[in-house]
Amino acid sequence: MLKRKIEQLLIDWKNTPDHKPLIVKGCRQCGKTYSVTDFANKNYKNVVYLNFIENPDFASVFSGSLEVDNIVMLLSALLGNRAVFEPGETILILDEIQDCPDARTALKFFRIDGRYDVISTGSLLGVKGYGKRPKSVPVGSETVITMYPLDFEEFLWANGINDSVIQVLKEQLKNELPVPEALHNRMHQLLLQYAVVGGMPDAVQTFVSTSKMNEVLQIQRDIIRSYEDDMIKYATKKDKPLIRECFRSIPKQLSKENKKFQYNLVKKRATAAMFVGSLQWIEDAGMISRCYNLSITELPLDGNAIEDIFKVYMLDCGLFVSMLEDGTQYDILQGNLYSYKGAVYENLIADIFTKMGRKLYYFRKDSGLEIGFVIRYQGECTLVEVKASSGNIKSTKSILNRPDRYHVYSAIKLGNHNIGRNGEILTLPLYMAFLLNAV
């Protein structure tokens, strides 16, 4: 069983007095159902489970009166002894709630009633809205948690790296001292493995259990196909081909020198008006994350983001690599990334930052200045350069040399090297990106 951070979040939710119904949202196959049902079975006497995709008939329970007693009566009649409702002892799980919008409306009434805990999961919340929305979204009556595929730290746990080892890395970072060579080499190896395996639970479990990369790749490509099936199933008829073309263009977008998302790479002579809705659909489905260009390198970053200039990264780096040609996984594990090295490493860091809750920003000017990522770190606007090798950081030095203009006083260089410092620039191994969580 894979250890997930959401386990503690669910316990904290349960222990919060007068807690609201909970929605756990996230992309398909990231582990929502397993984590929620495992938590429920460990912490409640009675678990009532409904899956609206597996059994669409459950939706009829919520088609009439949404009074809690009425819902309880109908579920008891429908499920028999599988639906035991005891105040304070029962949790109701509404899996894939996007397929029953009325069930989401009902969360308000469970909140007011307060006798039973409710957790809902949703993969396409906000996406499957074309013509099928709840009567009303229960604003103020629900708590929402976003769940991602395994992040790098969870991947480390799955591969036997315990918290005491991670604490050593934290201490070395804090004191800016090199990581012992044996640990440094092992962490670098695990990072390359994470780059190709990613964090989808089935892929990680298969890798940990068998080390068979061909099986991992098959799982990943099956997931990609299931995402494309969702595009066919849930999108409107006119949007289906546009969404798929947009999704399939991502590797091509990231292979460019300037990785700004360009609609004409999706289709010749395409415009933003043609594909902007398609890209939003893919983002709402939890498949991608956007990285916005900044007008200036100043806090607050969100206030300085340029809305229509952005890069697009796959939310899970392993899925991104699976979209590349056969043999790419082997090349990465050997440290040979060839022309794709910039794209892979950037998507890897975007994966790590996104899963730790960071919004993504970069800085590029027509003059040629370009910084891969800009983050708020330890209260300052901080440049983050991602380099596959020693790499040139001319743009970083140019910006640091003009504090009067750019208001930036520190930078981090992530690459295939150990910890070190050169003036305002802190050099870190790529695998330490997951420790840059101090805002």
TANORTA-V842306 format. One record per pair of residues at least 24 apart in sequence whose ideal C-beta (glycine too) atoms are under 10 Angstrom apart, sorted by the first residue. I is the first residue (numbers start at 0). J is the second residue. D is the distance in whole Angstrom. If there is no record, write none. Layout:
i=[I/I]
j=[J/J]
d=[D/D]
This chain:
i=[0/0/0/0/0/1/1/1/1/1/1/1/1/1/1/1/1/1/2/2/2/2/2/3/3/3/3/3/3/3/3/3/3/3/3/3/3/4/4/4/4/4/4/4/4/4/4/5/5/5/5/5/5/5/5/5/5/5/6/6/6/6/8/8/8/8/9/9/9/9/9/9/9/9/9/10/10/10/12/12/12/12/12/13/13/13/13/13/13/13/14/15/17/17/18/18/18/18/18/19/19/19/19/19/19/19/19/19/19/19/19/19/20/20/20/20/20/20/20/20/20/20/20/20/20/20/20/20/20/20/21/21/21/21/21/21/21/21/21/21/21/22/22/22/22/22/22/22/22/22/22/22/22/22/22/22/22/23/23/23/23/23/23/23/23/23/23/23/23/24/24/24/24/24/24/24/24/24/24/24/24/24/24/25/25/25/25/25/25/25/25/25/25/25/26/26/26/26/26/26/26/26/26/26/26/26/26/26/26/26/26/27/27/27/27/27/27/27/27/27/27/27/27/28/28/28/28/28/28/28/28/28/28/28/29/29/29/29/29/29/29/29/29/29/29/29/29/30/30/30/30/30/30/30/30/30/30/30/31/31/31/31/31/31/31/31/31/31/32/32/32/32/32/33/34/34/34/34/35/35/35/35/35/35/35/35/36/36/36/36/36/38/38/38/39/39/39/39/39/39/40/42/42/43/43/43/43/43/43/43/43/43/44/44/44/44/44/44/45/45/45/45/45/45/45/45/45/45/46/46/46/46/46/46/46/46/47/47/47/47/47/47/47/47/47/47/47/47/47/47/47/48/48/48/48/48/48/48/48/49/49/49/49/49/49/49/49/49/49/49/49/49/50/50/50/50/50/50/50/51/51/51/51/51/51/51/51/51/51/51/52/52/52/52/52/52/53/53/53/54/55/55/57/57/57/57/57/58/58/58/58/58/59/59/60/60/60/60/61/61/61/61/61/61/61/61/61/61/62/62/62/63/64/64/65/65/65/65/65/65/65/65/65/66/66/66/67/67/67/67/67/67/67/67/67/67/67/68/68/68/69/69/70/70/70/70/70/70/71/71/71/84/84/85/85/86/86/86/86/87/87/87/87/88/88/88/89/89/89/89/90/90/90/90/91/91/91/91/91/92/92/92/92/92/93/93/93/93/93/94/94/94/94/94/95/95/95/95/95/95/95/96/96/96/96/96/96/97/97/97/97/97/97/97/97/97/97/97/97/98/98/98/98/98/99/99/100/100/100/100/100/100/100/100/100/101/101/102/103/103/103/103/103/103/103/103/104/104/104/104/104/104/104/105/105/105/105/106/106/106/106/106/106/107/107/107/107/107/107/107/107/108/108/109/109/109/110/110/110/110/110/111/111/117/118/118/119/120/120/121/122/122/122/122/123/123/123/123/123/123/123/124/124/124/125/125/125/125/125/125/126/126/126/126/126/126/126/126/126/126/126/127/127/127/127/127/127/128/128/129/129/129/129/129/129/130/131/145/145/145/146/146/147/147/147/147/147/147/147/147/147/147/148/148/148/148/148/148/148/148/148/148/148/148/148/148/148/149/149/149/149/149/149/149/149/149/149/149/149/150/150/150/150/150/150/150/150/150/150/150/151/151/151/151/151/151/151/151/151/151/151/151/151/151/151/151/151/151/152/152/152/152/152/152/153/153/153/153/153/153/154/154/154/154/154/154/154/154/154/154/154/154/155/155/155/155/155/155/157/157/157/157/157/157/157/157/158/158/158/158/158/158/158/158/158/159/159/160/160/160/165/165/168/168/168/168/168/168/169/169/171/171/171/171/171/171/172/172/172/172/172/172/172/172/173/173/174/175/175/175/175/175/175/176/176/176/177/177/177/177/177/178/178/178/178/178/178/179/180/183/183/183/183/183/185/186/186/186/186/187/187/187/187/187/187/187/188/188/188/189/190/190/190/190/190/190/190/190/190/190/191/191/191/191/191/191/191/191/191/191/191/192/192/192/192/193/193/193/193/193/193/193/194/194/194/194/194/194/194/194/194/194/194/194/194/194/195/195/195/195/195/195/195/195/195/195/195/195/195/195/195/196/196/196/196/196/196/196/197/197/197/197/197/197/197/197/197/197/197/197/198/198/198/198/198/198/198/198/199/199/199/199/202/202/202/202/203/206/212/212/212/213/213/215/215/215/216/216/216/216/216/216/217/218/218/219/219/219/219/219/219/219/219/220/220/220/221/222/222/222/222/222/223/223/223/223/223/223/223/226/226/226/226/226/229/229/229/230/230/230/230/230/233/233/234/234/234/234/234/235/235/237/238/238/238/238/239/240/240/241/241/241/241/241/241/241/241/241/241/242/242/242/242/242/242/242/242/243/243/244/244/244/244/245/245/245/245/245/245/245/245/245/245/245/245/246/246/246/246/246/246/246/246/246/246/247/248/248/248/249/249/249/249/249/249/249/249/249/249/249/249/250/250/250/250/250/250/250/250/250/250/251/252/252/252/252/253/253/253/253/253/253/253/253/253/253/253/253/253/253/254/254/254/254/254/255/255/255/256/256/257/257/257/258/258/258/258/258/258/258/258/258/258/258/258/258/259/259/259/259/259/259/259/259/260/260/260/260/260/260/260/260/260/271/275/278/278/281/281/281/282/282/284/285/285/286/286/286/286/286/287/287/287/287/287/287/287/287/288/288/288/288/288/288/288/288/288/288/288/288/288/289/289/289/289/289/290/290/290/290/290/290/290/290/290/290/290/291/291/291/291/291/292/292/292/292/292/292/292/293/293/293/293/293/293/293/293/294/294/295/295/295/295/295/295/296/296/296/296/296/296/296/296/296/296/296/296/296/297/297/297/297/297/298/298/298/298/298/298/298/299/299/300/300/300/300/300/300/300/300/300/301/301/301/303/303/303/303/304/304/304/304/304/305/305/308/308/309/309/309/310/310/310/310/310/310/310/310/310/311/311/311/312/312/312/312/312/312/312/312/312/312/313/313/313/313/314/314/314/314/314/315/315/315/315/316/316/316/316/316/316/316/316/316/316/317/317/317/318/318/319/319/319/319/319/320/320/334/334/336/336/339/340/340/340/341/341/341/341/341/343/344/344/344/344/344/344/344/344/345/345/345/345/346/347/347/347/347/347/348/348/348/348/348/348/348/348/349/349/350/350/351/351/351/351/351/351/351/351/352/352/352/352/352/354/355/355/355/355/355/356/356/357/357/357/357/362/362/362/362/363/364/364/366/366/367/367/367/368/368/368/368/368/368/369/369/369/370/370/370/370/370/370/371/371/372/372/372/372/373/373/373/374/374/374/374/374/375/375/376/376/376/376/376/376/376/376/377/377/377/377/378/378/379/379/379/379/379/380/380/380/380/380/381/381/381/381/381/381/381/381/382/382/382/382/382/382/382/382/383/383/383/383/383/383/383/384/384/384/384/384/384/384/385/385/385/385/385/385/386/386/386/386/386/386/386/387/387/387/387/388/388/388/389/389/389/389/390/390/390/392/392/392/395/395/396/396/396/396/399/399/411]
j=[33/37/157/200/204/30/33/34/149/153/154/156/157/198/200/203/204/207/149/152/153/156/157/29/30/33/34/37/38/146/147/149/150/153/156/157/200/34/146/147/149/150/152/153/156/354/355/29/30/31/34/35/38/144/145/146/147/153/34/37/38/41/34/38/144/146/34/35/37/38/39/41/42/118/144/38/41/42/38/116/118/142/144/38/39/42/43/90/116/118/42/142/110/113/110/113/116/117/142/106/107/109/110/113/116/117/137/139/140/141/142/143/91/93/103/105/106/107/108/109/110/115/116/117/118/119/137/140/141/142/90/106/116/117/118/119/120/141/142/143/144/93/96/103/106/117/118/119/120/121/124/137/141/142/143/144/145/92/94/96/118/119/120/121/142/143/144/145/146/96/97/119/120/121/122/123/124/125/143/144/145/146/285/120/121/122/124/144/145/146/147/148/285/314/122/123/145/146/147/148/199/222/226/229/284/285/286/287/314/315/318/95/122/123/199/222/225/226/228/229/284/285/286/122/148/199/200/201/202/218/221/222/225/226/122/145/146/147/148/149/198/199/200/222/285/314/315/146/147/148/149/153/198/199/200/201/203/204/94/95/118/119/120/121/122/144/146/200/92/94/95/120/122/200/118/120/146/200/90/92/93/94/118/119/120/146/90/92/94/118/120/90/92/118/89/90/91/92/116/118/90/90/116/85/87/88/89/90/91/92/115/116/83/85/87/88/89/90/81/82/83/84/85/88/89/90/91/115/81/82/83/89/90/91/92/118/71/74/75/78/81/82/83/84/89/90/91/92/93/115/117/78/81/82/90/91/92/93/94/74/77/78/82/91/92/93/94/95/96/99/102/119/92/93/94/95/96/98/120/93/94/95/96/97/98/99/100/102/119/121/94/95/97/98/99/122/94/95/98/94/98/99/93/94/98/99/102/98/99/100/101/102/99/101/99/101/102/105/93/96/99/100/101/102/103/104/105/133/99/101/102/101/105/108/101/102/104/105/106/107/108/109/134/105/108/112/91/105/108/109/110/111/112/113/114/115/117/108/112/114/105/108/102/105/108/109/112/115/112/114/115/114/115/114/115/112/113/114/115/113/114/115/116/114/115/116/114/115/116/117/115/116/117/118/115/116/117/118/119/116/117/118/119/120/117/118/119/120/121/118/119/120/121/122/119/120/121/122/123/124/127/120/121/122/123/124/133/121/122/123/124/125/126/127/128/131/132/133/233/122/123/127/131/233/131/133/124/127/128/131/132/133/134/135/136/133/134/133/132/133/134/135/136/137/140/141/132/133/134/135/136/137/140/133/134/137/140/133/136/137/140/141/142/133/135/136/137/138/139/140/141/137/140/137/140/141/137/139/140/141/142/137/140/141/142/144/143/144/146/285/229/233/284/285/229/232/233/280/283/284/285/283/284/285/279/280/282/283/284/285/229/230/233/234/279/280/281/282/283/284/285/229/232/233/234/283/284/233/283/233/234/235/236/238/280/235/233/285/354/356/285/354/198/285/288/314/315/350/353/354/355/356/197/198/199/200/202/203/222/285/314/315/316/317/318/350/354/193/196/197/198/199/200/202/203/204/315/317/354/193/198/315/350/351/352/353/354/355/356/433/186/189/190/193/194/197/198/316/347/350/351/354/355/430/431/432/433/434/351/354/355/433/434/436/193/198/200/203/354/433/189/190/192/193/196/197/198/203/206/207/317/433/186/189/190/193/430/433/193/196/198/200/203/204/206/207/185/188/189/192/193/196/203/206/207/189/207/185/186/189/433/434/418/428/430/431/433/434/431/434/417/418/427/428/431/434/418/425/427/428/431/434/435/437/434/437/418/418/419/420/425/426/427/417/418/419/416/417/418/419/428/417/418/427/428/430/431/417/417/416/417/418/428/430/430/428/429/430/431/334/415/416/417/428/429/430/332/334/430/430/344/347/351/415/428/429/430/431/432/433/328/331/332/333/334/336/343/347/415/429/430/317/328/331/332/316/317/347/350/351/430/433/316/317/319/320/328/331/332/336/343/344/346/347/350/429/219/316/317/319/320/321/323/327/328/329/330/331/332/343/347/315/316/317/320/321/328/332/222/313/314/315/316/317/318/319/320/321/347/350/314/315/316/317/318/350/351/354/315/317/318/321/315/317/318/321/317/317/328/329/332/325/328/317/321/328/317/320/321/325/327/328/321/317/321/315/317/318/319/320/321/322/328/318/321/322/321/286/315/317/318/321/247/286/313/318/319/321/322/281/284/285/286/318/280/284/286/277/280/281/284/286/280/284/276/277/280/281/284/276/280/276/274/276/277/280/277/266/277/265/266/269/273/274/275/276/277/278/280/274/276/277/278/279/280/281/284/277/281/269/273/274/277/269/273/274/275/276/277/278/279/280/281/287/311/277/278/280/281/284/286/287/311/313/322/322/274/278/311/278/281/286/287/311/312/313/318/319/322/342/346/313/319/320/322/323/324/327/339/342/346/342/310/311/312/342/310/311/312/313/319/322/323/339/341/342/343/345/346/349/323/338/339/341/342/310/341/342/341/369/310/363/369/290/309/310/311/312/341/342/345/346/361/363/369/371/290/292/308/309/310/311/361/363/287/289/290/307/308/309/310/311/312/307/307/309/311/311/313/314/311/314/314/314/315/311/313/314/315/318/311/312/313/314/315/319/349/353/312/313/314/315/346/349/350/352/353/354/357/358/359/349/353/358/359/360/345/349/352/353/358/359/360/361/371/372/373/358/359/360/361/373/360/361/362/363/364/369/373/360/361/362/363/364/370/373/380/362/364/362/380/404/405/406/407/360/362/368/370/373/380/381/382/398/404/405/406/407/373/380/405/406/407/373/375/378/379/380/381/406/375/380/357/358/359/360/362/373/374/375/380/358/360/375/360/362/373/380/358/359/360/361/373/360/363/361/363/359/360/361/345/346/349/359/360/361/363/371/372/346/349/359/342/345/346/347/348/349/350/352/353/359/346/349/350/353/346/349/350/353/354/346/350/353/354/343/344/345/346/347/348/349/350/351/354/346/347/350/346/350/343/346/347/349/350/346/347/387/415/387/388/387/386/387/388/371/385/386/387/390/387/371/385/386/387/413/414/415/429/371/372/385/387/385/385/413/429/430/432/372/383/385/413/429/432/433/435/385/432/432/433/413/429/430/431/432/433/434/435/383/432/433/435/436/433/432/433/434/435/436/436/438/432/435/436/438/394/398/405/407/394/394/398/394/397/393/394/397/393/394/395/397/398/405/393/394/395/394/395/397/398/407/410/395/413/411/413/432/435/398/407/410/411/432/435/436/438/437/438/409/410/411/425/435/436/437/438/409/435/437/438/437/438/406/407/408/409/438/405/406/407/408/409/407/408/409/410/411/423/425/435/407/408/409/410/411/412/423/424/410/411/412/413/427/432/435/410/411/412/413/414/424/426/411/412/413/414/429/432/412/413/414/415/416/426/429/413/414/415/429/414/415/416/414/415/416/426/414/415/416/421/424/426/423/424/421/422/423/424/423/424/435]
d=[9/8/10/10/9/7/9/9/7/7/9/8/5/10/6/6/6/8/9/10/7/5/7/10/6/9/5/9/10/8/10/7/9/6/9/10/8/10/9/9/9/8/8/6/9/10/10/10/8/8/5/8/8/7/10/5/9/10/7/8/6/9/9/9/6/9/7/7/9/4/9/10/8/8/8/7/9/7/9/9/8/7/8/8/10/6/9/9/7/10/10/9/9/8/9/10/7/10/7/8/10/9/5/10/10/9/9/8/6/6/5/10/9/9/9/9/4/8/10/5/6/9/8/4/7/7/8/7/5/7/10/9/8/7/5/7/9/7/5/8/7/9/7/8/8/9/8/5/7/6/7/10/5/7/5/7/9/10/10/10/7/7/5/8/10/8/5/8/5/9/9/9/7/5/8/9/5/8/6/7/6/7/8/8/8/7/9/9/6/4/6/8/6/9/6/9/10/9/8/7/9/9/8/10/7/3/6/10/6/8/9/9/5/8/9/7/6/7/10/7/8/8/9/8/8/6/7/7/9/9/9/6/7/9/8/10/6/6/5/8/8/7/7/10/8/9/8/7/9/7/8/10/9/8/4/9/9/10/8/9/10/10/4/8/7/10/5/10/8/6/8/6/10/7/10/9/7/9/9/6/10/8/5/9/6/9/10/6/8/9/9/9/10/8/10/5/9/6/9/7/9/8/9/10/9/6/7/4/10/10/10/7/8/7/9/4/7/9/9/8/4/7/6/6/4/7/9/9/9/10/9/8/6/8/7/10/9/6/9/7/7/5/7/7/6/7/5/7/9/8/10/9/8/9/9/8/5/9/7/8/9/9/9/7/7/6/6/9/9/8/8/10/9/9/4/6/10/9/9/7/7/5/7/8/4/4/10/7/10/10/8/4/9/5/10/9/8/8/10/10/7/8/9/10/9/7/8/7/4/9/7/7/9/10/9/9/8/9/9/10/6/9/4/5/9/8/5/10/9/6/10/9/10/9/7/9/6/4/9/8/5/9/9/9/6/9/10/8/5/6/10/8/4/9/7/8/10/10/8/10/10/9/9/6/8/8/10/10/9/9/8/8/6/9/8/9/9/4/7/9/7/8/9/10/9/9/8/5/7/10/7/4/7/6/6/7/5/8/9/9/8/5/8/8/7/7/4/7/9/9/8/5/9/10/9/7/7/6/8/10/10/7/5/9/10/7/9/5/7/5/5/8/7/5/8/9/10/10/9/9/9/7/9/10/9/9/10/9/8/6/6/4/7/10/9/6/7/8/9/5/9/9/7/7/10/8/10/5/5/6/8/6/10/9/10/8/10/9/9/5/6/5/10/10/8/9/4/9/8/4/8/8/8/9/8/9/7/8/4/7/10/10/8/9/10/10/9/10/8/10/8/10/7/7/7/10/6/9/8/6/8/8/9/9/9/9/10/5/9/10/8/10/6/8/9/6/9/9/4/5/9/9/9/5/9/9/9/9/9/7/7/5/10/8/9/8/9/8/10/8/9/10/7/8/10/7/8/9/7/4/9/9/6/3/5/7/9/8/10/9/7/5/10/8/8/9/7/9/9/8/3/8/7/9/5/10/9/10/8/9/6/10/8/7/10/9/4/6/10/7/10/8/7/6/10/10/8/9/9/8/5/8/9/7/10/8/5/10/9/9/8/5/9/10/10/7/9/8/9/10/7/9/8/5/7/8/6/6/9/9/10/9/8/6/10/8/9/8/10/10/9/9/6/8/8/5/10/10/6/8/9/10/9/9/6/10/9/8/8/7/9/8/10/9/8/7/9/6/9/6/9/6/10/10/9/10/7/9/7/10/6/5/9/10/9/10/9/6/8/6/7/10/9/9/6/9/9/4/5/7/9/6/6/10/7/9/8/9/8/9/6/9/7/9/10/7/9/4/8/9/7/10/10/7/8/6/9/10/9/7/10/8/9/9/8/6/4/9/9/10/10/6/6/8/7/9/10/9/10/9/9/10/10/9/7/7/8/8/8/9/8/10/5/7/9/7/9/6/8/9/6/8/8/5/9/9/9/8/6/10/5/8/10/8/4/9/9/5/6/9/10/10/9/5/9/10/9/10/9/9/9/4/5/2/6/8/7/8/9/7/9/6/8/7/9/8/10/7/6/7/7/10/9/6/9/9/9/9/5/7/8/10/9/8/8/8/9/9/6/8/9/6/9/9/9/9/6/6/9/8/4/9/9/9/5/8/10/10/9/9/6/8/10/9/10/6/10/6/6/9/7/10/6/8/10/7/9/9/8/8/8/10/9/8/10/8/6/10/10/9/9/10/10/7/6/7/9/10/9/8/8/9/7/6/10/8/4/9/9/9/8/4/8/10/5/6/9/8/9/9/10/8/8/9/10/5/9/9/4/5/10/8/6/9/9/8/9/9/5/9/7/8/10/10/9/8/9/10/9/10/9/9/7/6/8/6/10/7/7/10/9/9/7/9/5/6/9/10/8/8/10/10/8/6/9/9/8/8/7/9/8/10/10/8/8/4/8/7/6/10/9/7/6/9/6/10/10/9/8/9/9/7/8/9/10/5/8/9/8/7/7/10/9/9/9/9/10/7/6/7/6/9/9/7/10/8/9/10/8/6/6/5/10/7/9/9/7/8/10/10/8/9/10/6/10/10/7/6/8/8/5/6/6/6/10/10/10/10/5/8/5/10/10/6/8/9/5/9/10/9/6/10/10/9/7/10/9/6/9/9/9/4/6/5/9/7/10/8/7/5/8/10/8/6/7/6/9/10/10/5/7/5/9/10/9/6/9/9/10/8/9/9/8/8/10/9/6/10/8/6/6/9/7/7/9/5/7/5/10/6/8/5/8/10/6/8/8/5/10/9/8/9/10/7/10/5/10/6/8/6/7/7/8/10/8/9/9/9/8/10/6/10/10/10/10/9/8/9/9/9/8/10/8/8/10/7/9/9/10/10/9/10/9/7/5/9/9/4/7/9/8/7/6/8/8/10/9/8/7/6/8/9/6/9/9/7/9/10/5/5/9/8/4/8/10/10/10/8/10/9/8/5/9/9/8/8/9/9/8/6/10/10/9/4/8/9/8/9/7/10/8/9/5/8/5/8/9/9/7/6/8/6/10/10/8/10/7/10/8/7/7/5/6/7/5/10/10/9/10/9/10/10/9/9/10/5/5/10/9/9/7/9/8/10/8/9/6/9/8/6/8/9/10/8/8/8/8/8/9/9/9/9/10/10/9/9/8/9/9/5/9/6/7/9/10/5/10/6/6/10/7/9/8/10/9/9/9/9/10/10/8/10/8/10/7/10/8/9/5/8/10/7/10/6/9/6/7/8/9/5/8/8/7/9/8/6/6/10/9/7/6/8/8/7/9/5/6/6/10/9/8/6/10/8/4/7/9/9/9/7/5/8/6/9/8/8/7/7/5/7/8/9/9/10/8/5/7/7/8/6/7/4/8/9/9/9/10/7/7/9/7/6/9/7/8/7/10/6/9/10/10/7/10/9/7/10/9/9/8/5/7/7]
